[in-house]
Amino acid sequence: MRSPTGRLLIPGYLAPAHERAGHWLGQLLVFIGITAILLPIAWIALTAFKLPRDVYTLNAAFNFTPTLENLQTVFQHPWSLGSKIINSFVVAGGTVLLAIPMATMAAYAFSRFDFRFKKSIFLVVIASQFIPAAVIVLPYFLMFKQLGLLDTRSALVLVNMSIVLPYAVWMMKGFIDAVPMEIEESAMVDGAHRARVIWEIVVPTALPGIITAAVFSFTLTWNEFLFALIISKQDALTLPIGLIGFRTERGDLWELMAAGGILITAPMFIISLLVQKQFIQSLTAGSVR
């Protein structure tokens, strides 16, 4: 038997003090990291089921009577988070449905074809991820105003595609690069056309990467705040913007804000559980390459 460090363990052998201290220090750092991640989530979850009087009472941090009143209140006037949840799903889902096929085709072109300025164009695509959203929000606002698309879900889908497309292209190119060219060449020699090769060979092989890119694209769009704040006024407000309404004249309504926070995080948690197998496969494939 060997220790985690690779040292051969002999019965009755006691590790040196510095090794034991390093082991316990590592365990402590892991515990602190997990606590730092889970504590805010636990705080939101508990606060969502508290009455307003319990939110500001230290003794009621864990000892309180749970209530579903907050989750009911956020769907009522004037908060009306129901319509904002629908808007968020439509915008995020529409963005993914349009962006992922386009990103797949672009990633395949960058991976398989040679054309002029290929490296420069790919560099421009990657560099566009680093442009601050505050720099481009005004041009988008003016463009959508001229087109009559302000406060529409279509405008939010278009603007979010500009955010997720470069990321999706960059991620999926790596997975398509890992697909052996020999398989495609054999299929085309047998008479398969390019579209069939992509659909029946490349897409299934790179599916873990495509799913991972889709999940990250959905997450980025679901949590997007600045563009939804500027472009949407009333009809196309999304869920993150809806949380601003919980800042009122009597202060921040923490119990309602926590209830809204659960509504935002729950879909991400469910999606993560559903696609965790593909996500792990994508990470493993990336490490092998």
C-alpha positions in Angstrom: 0.0 0.0 0.0 1.2 3.5 -0.8 0.4 6.9 0.6 -1.2 9.6 -1.6 2.4 11.0 -2.1 3.6 7.6 -3.5 5.5 6.6 -0.4 5.4 2.9 0.4 3.5 2.3 3.7 5.0 -0.2 6.1 2.8 -1.6 8.9 3.6 0.3 12.1 5.3 3.1 10.1 4.5 6.6 11.3 4.9 9.4 8.7 7.2 12.3 9.6 5.6 15.2 11.4 6.0 17.5 8.4 4.1 15.1 6.1 1.3 14.8 8.6 1.1 18.5 9.0 1.0 19.0 5.2 -1.8 16.5 4.9 -3.9 18.2 7.6 -3.2 21.6 6.1 -4.4 20.4 2.7 -7.5 19.0 4.3 -8.1 22.3 6.1 -7.7 24.3 2.9 -10.2 22.0 1.1 -12.7 22.4 3.9 -12.3 26.2 3.9 -12.8 26.3 0.1 -15.9 24.1 0.2 -17.3 26.2 3.0 -16.7 29.4 1.1 -18.6 28.0 -1.9 -21.5 26.4 0.0 -22.1 29.0 2.7 -23.6 31.7 0.4 -25.8 29.1 -1.3 -27.0 27.8 2.1 -27.7 31.4 3.2 -29.8 32.1 0.1 -31.7 28.8 0.5 -32.5 29.5 4.2 -33.4 33.1 3.7 -35.9 32.3 0.9 -38.0 30.4 3.4 -37.9 33.0 6.2 -40.5 35.6 7.2 -39.2 39.2 7.1 -38.9 39.3 10.9 -36.6 36.3 10.9 -34.3 37.6 8.2 -32.8 40.3 10.5 -32.8 38.2 13.7 -29.6 36.5 14.6 -31.3 33.9 16.8 -33.4 32.8 13.8 -30.4 32.1 11.6 -31.2 28.4 11.7 -34.1 28.2 14.1 -37.1 29.6 12.3 -40.5 28.4 10.9 -40.2 27.8 7.2 -42.7 29.5 4.9 -43.5 29.4 1.1 -44.9 32.9 1.2 -41.8 34.4 -0.4 -41.9 32.1 -3.4 -45.6 32.9 -3.9 -45.1 36.7 -3.5 -42.4 37.0 -6.2 -44.9 35.8 -8.8 -47.5 38.4 -7.8 -47.8 42.1 -8.7 -45.6 44.2 -8.8 -42.8 41.7 -8.9 -44.3 39.3 -11.6 -41.2 37.1 -11.9 -43.2 34.6 -13.9 -43.0 36.6 -17.2 -39.3 37.3 -16.5 -38.6 33.6 -16.1 -40.3 33.0 -19.5 -38.3 35.7 -21.1 -35.0 34.3 -19.7 -35.8 30.8 -21.0 -36.8 32.1 -24.4 -33.7 34.3 -24.7 -31.3 31.7 -23.4 -32.8 28.9 -25.3 -33.1 30.9 -28.5 -29.4 32.0 -28.2 -28.2 28.4 -27.8 -30.4 27.0 -30.6 -29.0 29.6 -33.0 -25.4 29.9 -31.7 -24.4 26.3 -31.3 -25.1 25.2 -35.0 -23.3 28.3 -36.2 -20.4 27.8 -33.9 -20.1 24.1 -34.9 -19.9 25.0 -38.6 -17.4 27.8 -37.9 -15.3 25.5 -35.7 -15.3 22.8 -38.3 -14.2 25.3 -41.0 -11.3 26.6 -38.8 -10.3 23.0 -38.0 -10.5 21.4 -41.4 -10.1 24.0 -44.1 -7.1 26.2 -45.1 -7.9 29.6 -46.4 -6.3 33.1 -46.5 -5.9 34.9 -43.1 -7.2 31.8 -41.3 -5.1 32.4 -38.2 -5.8 36.1 -38.2 -9.6 35.6 -38.4 -9.5 33.0 -35.7 -7.5 35.4 -33.5 -10.0 38.1 -34.1 -12.9 35.7 -33.1 -11.1 34.8 -29.9 -10.1 38.4 -29.1 -13.7 39.6 -29.4 -14.4 37.7 -26.1 -12.3 40.2 -24.3 -14.1 43.4 -25.4 -15.9 44.9 -22.4 -19.7 44.8 -22.7 -19.9 48.4 -21.6 -18.0 49.4 -24.8 -20.4 47.9 -27.2 -23.8 48.3 -25.4 -24.3 51.8 -26.8 -23.8 50.9 -30.5 -26.2 47.9 -29.9 -28.7 50.2 -28.3 -28.6 52.7 -31.1 -28.8 50.0 -33.8 -31.8 48.3 -32.2 -33.5 51.6 -31.7 -33.2 52.4 -35.5 -34.5 48.9 -36.3 -37.4 49.1 -33.8 -36.2 46.1 -31.8 -35.7 47.8 -28.4 -37.4 45.9 -25.6 -37.8 42.7 -27.6 -36.5 39.2 -26.9 -35.2 39.0 -30.5 -32.8 41.8 -29.7 -31.5 40.1 -26.6 -31.0 36.8 -28.6 -28.9 38.7 -31.2 -26.8 40.5 -28.7 -26.2 37.4 -26.6 -25.1 35.5 -29.7 -22.2 38.0 -30.0 -21.1 37.0 -26.5 -21.4 33.2 -26.7 -20.4 32.6 -30.3 -16.7 33.3 -30.0 -16.5 31.2 -26.8 -18.4 28.3 -28.4 -16.2 28.4 -31.6 -13.0 28.3 -29.5 -14.2 25.4 -27.3 -15.6 23.2 -30.1 -12.6 23.7 -32.4 -10.5 21.8 -29.9 -12.9 18.8 -29.9 -13.2 18.8 -33.7 -9.4 18.9 -34.0 -9.4 15.6 -32.0 -11.6 13.8 -34.5 -9.3 11.8 -36.9 -9.3 13.1 -40.4 -8.9 9.5 -41.7 -12.5 8.7 -40.6 -13.9 11.6 -42.6 -11.7 10.8 -45.7 -12.9 7.2 -45.6 -16.5 8.2 -45.5 -16.1 10.6 -48.4 -14.3 8.0 -50.4 -17.3 5.8 -49.9 -19.5 8.6 -51.4 -20.7 10.5 -48.3 -21.0 14.2 -48.9 -19.6 16.8 -46.5 -22.8 17.6 -44.7 -23.4 13.9 -44.0 -19.9 13.5 -42.7 -20.3 16.4 -40.3 -23.7 15.2 -39.1 -23.0 11.5 -38.7 -19.3 11.5 -37.8 -18.0 14.8 -36.4 -21.1 15.8 -34.4 -21.5 12.5 -32.5 -17.7 12.3 -31.8 -17.5 15.8 -30.6 -20.9 15.7 -28.8 -19.5 16.1 -25.2 -17.7 19.3 -26.3 -20.8 20.6 -28.1 -23.0 19.9 -25.0 -20.5 21.6 -22.8 -20.4 24.6 -25.0 -24.2 24.7 -25.1 -24.4 24.6 -21.3 -21.9 27.4 -20.9 -23.6 29.4 -23.5 -26.9 28.9 -21.8 -25.4 29.9 -18.4 -23.8 33.1 -19.8 -27.0 34.1 -21.4 -29.2 33.2 -18.4 -27.0 35.3 -16.1 -26.4 38.2 -18.5 -27.3 41.5 -16.9 -26.0 44.7 -18.7 -27.5 44.2 -22.1 -30.8 43.1 -20.7 -30.8 46.2 -18.4 -30.1 48.7 -21.3 -32.1 47.1 -24.1 -35.1 45.9 -22.2 -37.6 48.3 -20.6 -40.7 46.3 -19.8 -41.8 43.5 -22.1 -38.4 41.7 -22.4 -37.1 42.0 -18.9 -35.2 38.9 -17.8 -34.9 37.3 -14.4 -31.6 39.0 -13.3 -33.2 42.4 -14.0 -36.2 41.4 -12.0 -34.1 41.1 -8.9 -33.5 44.9 -9.0 -37.1 45.4 -8.1 -36.6 44.1 -4.7 -34.7 47.3 -3.7 -37.5 49.4 -2.4 -38.0 52.5 -0.3 -37.9 50.4 2.9 -34.6 48.8 1.8 -33.6 45.5 0.3 -36.2 42.8 0.5 -33.7 40.1 1.3 -36.3 37.3 1.7 -37.8 38.0 -1.8 -34.3 38.5 -3.3 -33.3 35.1 -1.9 -36.4 33.5 -3.4 -35.6 35.1 -6.7 -32.0 33.8 -6.3 -33.3 30.2 -6.0 -35.3 30.6 -9.1 -32.2 31.8 -11.0 -29.9 29.0 -9.7 -32.3 26.1 -9.8 -32.3 25.6 -13.6 -28.5 25.8 -13.7 -28.3 23.1 -10.9 -30.7 20.8 -12.8 -28.9 21.2 -16.1 -25.6 20.5 -14.4 -27.0 17.3 -13.0 -28.4 16.2 -16.4 -25.2 16.8 -18.4 -22.5 16.1 -15.8 -21.5 12.9 -17.6 -20.9 14.7 -20.9 -19.1 17.5 -19.0 -16.7 15.1 -17.4 -16.1 13.4 -20.7 -15.3 16.8 -22.3 -12.8 17.6 -19.5 -11.2 14.1 -19.9 -10.9 14.5 -23.6 -9.3 17.9 -23.2 -6.7 16.5 -20.8 -5.9 13.6 -23.2 -5.3 16.0 -26.1 
